[in-house]
């Protein structure tokens, strides 16, 4: 009985981890996008100074 109760729990836990991984991937993509945009803006500003 204990094993039968543990199975759905581990399944939902795996699903939760997959959702978390997806959220982290999106968040990381957003950060990379921001950094790229920031570097481009910085580069343009530096070029404008010279």
N, CA, C and O atoms as CSV, one atom per row, in Angstrom:
chain,resi,resn,atom,element,x,y,z
A,1,UNK,N,N,0.834,-1.200,0.000
A,1,UNK,CA,C,0.000,0.000,0.000
A,1,UNK,C,C,0.870,1.253,0.000
A,1,UNK,O,O,0.577,2.226,-0.694
A,2,UNK,N,N,1.934,1.215,0.780
A,2,UNK,CA,C,2.825,2.363,0.847
A,2,UNK,C,C,3.472,2.632,-0.521
A,2,UNK,O,O,3.613,3.781,-0.941
A,3,UNK,N,N,3.858,1.555,-1.198
A,3,UNK,CA,C,4.467,1.683,-2.521
A,3,UNK,C,C,3.465,2.268,-3.518
A,3,UNK,O,O,3.832,3.085,-4.363
A,4,UNK,N,N,2.216,1.853,-3.420
A,4,UNK,CA,C,1.171,2.349,-4.318
A,4,UNK,C,C,0.931,3.842,-4.094
A,4,UNK,O,O,0.604,4.569,-5.032
A,5,UNK,N,N,1.092,4.293,-2.863
A,5,UNK,CA,C,0.912,5.714,-2.562
A,5,UNK,C,C,2.113,6.526,-3.044
A,5,UNK,O,O,1.973,7.692,-3.413
A,6,UNK,N,N,3.285,5.907,-3.038
A,6,UNK,CA,C,4.508,6.616,-3.399
A,6,UNK,C,C,4.606,6.867,-4.895
A,6,UNK,O,O,5.212,7.848,-5.326
A,7,UNK,N,N,4.011,5.983,-5.686
A,7,UNK,CA,C,4.125,6.094,-7.147
A,7,UNK,C,C,3.509,7.385,-7.704
A,7,UNK,O,O,4.187,8.110,-8.432
A,8,UNK,N,N,2.235,7.696,-7.382
A,8,UNK,CA,C,1.660,8.935,-7.906
A,8,UNK,C,C,2.417,10.172,-7.407
A,8,UNK,O,O,2.534,11.174,-8.112
A,9,UNK,N,N,2.928,10.075,-6.171
A,9,UNK,CA,C,3.636,11.216,-5.604
A,9,UNK,C,C,4.909,11.506,-6.398
A,9,UNK,O,O,5.195,12.656,-6.733
A,10,UNK,N,N,5.676,10.439,-6.697
A,10,UNK,CA,C,6.906,10.616,-7.443
A,10,UNK,C,C,6.612,11.083,-8.871
A,10,UNK,O,O,7.380,11.846,-9.456
A,11,UNK,N,N,5.494,10.616,-9.418
A,11,UNK,CA,C,5.105,11.018,-10.772
A,11,UNK,C,C,4.801,12.512,-10.814
A,11,UNK,O,O,5.263,13.221,-11.708
A,12,UNK,N,N,4.018,12.988,-9.837
A,12,UNK,CA,C,3.675,14.409,-9.798
A,12,UNK,C,C,4.915,15.251,-9.480
A,12,UNK,O,O,5.046,16.389,-9.931
A,13,UNK,N,N,5.820,14.661,-8.691
A,13,UNK,CA,C,7.057,15.369,-8.370
A,13,UNK,C,C,7.913,15.553,-9.625
A,13,UNK,O,O,8.501,16.612,-9.847
A,14,UNK,N,N,7.967,14.487,-10.443
A,14,UNK,CA,C,8.704,14.569,-11.706
A,14,UNK,C,C,8.094,15.627,-12.615
A,14,UNK,O,O,8.806,16.401,-13.256
A,15,UNK,N,N,6.759,15.650,-12.661
A,15,UNK,CA,C,6.054,16.623,-13.488
A,15,UNK,C,C,6.366,18.044,-13.002
A,15,UNK,O,O,6.577,18.954,-13.803
A,16,UNK,N,N,6.390,18.213,-11.693
A,16,UNK,CA,C,6.684,19.512,-11.105
A,16,UNK,C,C,8.106,19.950,-11.455
A,16,UNK,O,O,8.347,21.116,-11.766
A,17,UNK,N,N,9.049,18.994,-11.402
A,17,UNK,CA,C,10.436,19.307,-11.737
A,17,UNK,C,C,10.567,19.693,-13.195
A,17,UNK,O,O,11.346,20.583,-13.536
A,18,UNK,N,N,9.803,19.026,-14.071
A,18,UNK,CA,C,9.833,19.362,-15.495
A,18,UNK,C,C,9.298,20.776,-15.715
A,18,UNK,O,O,9.842,21.539,-16.513
A,19,UNK,N,N,8.223,21.116,-14.997
A,19,UNK,CA,C,7.655,22.460,-15.115
A,19,UNK,C,C,8.648,23.509,-14.622
A,19,UNK,O,O,8.793,24.575,-15.219
A,20,UNK,N,N,9.335,23.184,-13.510
A,20,UNK,CA,C,10.330,24.102,-12.967
A,20,UNK,C,C,11.475,24.288,-13.948
A,20,UNK,O,O,11.957,25.404,-14.144
A,21,UNK,N,N,11.911,23.192,-14.565
A,21,UNK,CA,C,12.996,23.247,-15.541
A,21,UNK,C,C,12.589,24.113,-16.728
A,21,UNK,O,O,13.398,24.880,-17.250
A,22,UNK,N,N,11.327,23.989,-17.153
A,22,UNK,CA,C,10.832,24.800,-18.260
A,22,UNK,C,C,10.806,26.280,-17.900
A,22,UNK,O,O,11.155,27.134,-18.716
A,23,UNK,N,N,10.392,26.572,-16.677
A,23,UNK,CA,C,10.338,27.961,-16.223
A,23,UNK,C,C,11.746,28.552,-16.132
A,23,UNK,O,O,11.972,29.702,-16.510
A,24,UNK,N,N,12.683,27.754,-15.627
A,24,UNK,CA,C,14.072,28.214,-15.512
A,24,UNK,C,C,14.658,28.455,-16.901
A,24,UNK,O,O,15.399,29.416,-17.107
A,25,UNK,N,N,14.327,27.584,-17.851
A,25,UNK,CA,C,14.828,27.738,-19.223
A,25,UNK,C,C,14.307,29.029,-19.844
A,25,UNK,O,O,15.054,29.755,-20.499
A,26,UNK,N,N,13.013,29.312,-19.635
A,26,UNK,CA,C,12.437,30.553,-20.167
A,26,UNK,C,C,13.073,31.771,-19.499
A,26,UNK,O,O,13.395,32.762,-20.154
A,27,UNK,N,N,13.248,31.671,-18.167
A,27,UNK,CA,C,13.845,32.768,-17.412
A,27,UNK,C,C,15.272,33.025,-17.872
A,27,UNK,O,O,15.689,34.174,-18.019
A,28,UNK,N,N,16.026,31.936,-18.102
A,28,UNK,CA,C,17.413,32.047,-18.555
A,28,UNK,C,C,17.461,32.667,-19.942
A,28,UNK,O,O,18.317,33.507,-20.217
A,29,UNK,N,N,16.542,32.256,-20.825
A,29,UNK,CA,C,16.469,32.815,-22.179
A,29,UNK,C,C,16.199,34.317,-22.116
A,29,UNK,O,O,16.779,35.095,-22.873
A,30,UNK,N,N,15.310,34.714,-21.203
A,30,UNK,CA,C,14.967,36.125,-21.022
A,30,UNK,C,C,16.181,36.920,-20.558
A,30,UNK,O,O,16.419,38.032,-21.029
A,31,UNK,N,N,16.959,36.336,-19.617
A,31,UNK,CA,C,18.153,37.001,-19.101
A,31,UNK,C,C,19.199,37.157,-20.201
A,31,UNK,O,O,19.819,38.212,-20.334
A,32,UNK,N,N,19.387,36.100,-20.986
A,32,UNK,CA,C,20.348,36.160,-22.099
A,32,UNK,C,C,19.937,37.242,-23.083
A,32,UNK,O,O,20.774,37.996,-23.581
A,33,UNK,N,N,18.637,37.312,-23.360
A,33,UNK,CA,C,18.102,38.326,-24.266
A,33,UNK,C,C,18.379,39.727,-23.725
A,33,UNK,O,O,18.804,40.616,-24.464
A,34,UNK,N,N,18.132,39.915,-22.421
A,34,UNK,CA,C,18.392,41.202,-21.774
A,34,UNK,C,C,19.867,41.575,-21.842
A,34,UNK,O,O,20.214,42.711,-22.162
A,35,UNK,N,N,20.733,40.606,-21.538
A,35,UNK,CA,C,22.173,40.863,-21.555
A,35,UNK,C,C,22.631,41.255,-22.954
A,35,UNK,O,O,23.418,42.187,-23.120
A,36,UNK,N,N,22.129,40.533,-23.965
A,36,UNK,CA,C,22.498,40.824,-25.347
A,36,UNK,C,C,22.076,42.242,-25.708
A,36,UNK,O,O,22.840,42.996,-26.310
A,37,UNK,N,N,20.852,42.593,-25.334
A,37,UNK,CA,C,20.324,43.926,-25.613
A,37,UNK,C,C,21.158,44.987,-24.889
A,37,UNK,O,O,21.460,46.040,-25.451
A,38,UNK,N,N,21.521,44.701,-23.653
A,38,UNK,CA,C,22.313,45.626,-22.855
A,38,UNK,C,C,23.692,45.829,-23.467
A,38,UNK,O,O,24.182,46.955,-23.547
A,39,UNK,N,N,24.317,44.736,-23.899
A,39,UNK,CA,C,25.645,44.817,-24.517
A,39,UNK,C,C,25.581,45.606,-25.813
A,39,UNK,O,O,26.461,46.422,-26.090
A,40,UNK,N,N,24.540,45.368,-26.614
A,40,UNK,CA,C,24.373,46.109,-27.867
A,40,UNK,C,C,24.228,47.602,-27.587
A,40,UNK,O,O,24.872,48.426,-28.235
A,41,UNK,N,N,23.385,47.942,-26.624
A,41,UNK,CA,C,23.161,49.344,-26.270
A,41,UNK,C,C,24.451,49.986,-25.780
A,41,UNK,O,O,24.781,51.111,-26.157
A,42,UNK,N,N,25.178,49.256,-24.933
A,42,UNK,CA,C,26.444,49.744,-24.405
A,42,UNK,C,C,27.442,49.976,-25.534
A,42,UNK,O,O,28.141,50.989,-25.563
A,43,UNK,N,N,27.498,49.028,-26.457
A,43,UNK,CA,C,28.416,49.106,-27.596
A,43,UNK,C,C,28.103,50.330,-28.451
A,43,UNK,O,O,29.011,51.045,-28.875
A,44,UNK,N,N,26.817,50.568,-28.704
A,44,UNK,CA,C,26.389,51.730,-29.497
A,44,UNK,C,C,26.754,53.027,-28.782
A,44,UNK,O,O,27.210,53.983,-29.409
A,45,UNK,N,N,26.551,53.053,-27.462
A,45,UNK,CA,C,26.878,54.248,-26.678
A,45,UNK,C,C,28.376,54.536,-26.722
A,45,UNK,O,O,28.793,55.686,-26.856
A,46,UNK,N,N,29.184,53.469,-26.608
A,46,UNK,CA,C,30.641,53.633,-26.650
A,46,UNK,C,C,31.070,54.137,-28.026
A,46,UNK,O,O,31.928,55.015,-28.120
A,47,UNK,N,N,30.488,53.596,-29.089
A,47,UNK,CA,C,30.822,54.027,-30.443
A,47,UNK,C,C,30.437,55.491,-30.658
A,47,UNK,O,O,31.127,56.232,-31.358
A,48,UNK,N,N,29.327,55.891,-30.046
A,48,UNK,CA,C,28.846,57.256,-30.205
A,48,UNK,C,C,29.806,58.250,-29.537
A,48,UNK,O,O,29.953,59.390,-29.978
A,49,UNK,N,N,30.460,57.780,-28.452
A,49,UNK,CA,C,31.379,58.661,-27.737
A,49,UNK,C,C,32.632,58.961,-28.555
A,49,UNK,O,O,33.204,60.047,-28.457
A,50,UNK,N,N,33.051,57.991,-29.361
A,50,UNK,CA,C,34.293,58.198,-30.128
A,50,UNK,C,C,34.082,58.941,-31.415
A,50,UNK,O,O,35.038,59.181,-32.152
